[in-house]
Amino acid sequence: MKTILRSQELSCPSCVAKIEKALKALGGVQEATVHFNTGRIVVEHDPQTAPTDELVAAVRSAGYEAKVAPY
């Protein structure tokens, strides 16, 4: 499954690395790509192992806010 998250708080390239690392550490996440310029976070994941609320929580644990965005 592909889920799109959005964060308005990305102010530096290191933000991208922190968020991607936090998401990829979750079981069930195959890929996580953060687009710095748009604040768009694309996550390929197994929704049973890594539900959407856990994705948002992982971004929050990295120090950033995120919400689910429509495609």
Protein Blocks (a to p, Z undefined) as FASTA:
>chain_A
ZZddddfkbcbfklmmmmmmmmmmpghiabdcddfknopacddddfklmgfklmmmmmmm
nopacddddZZ
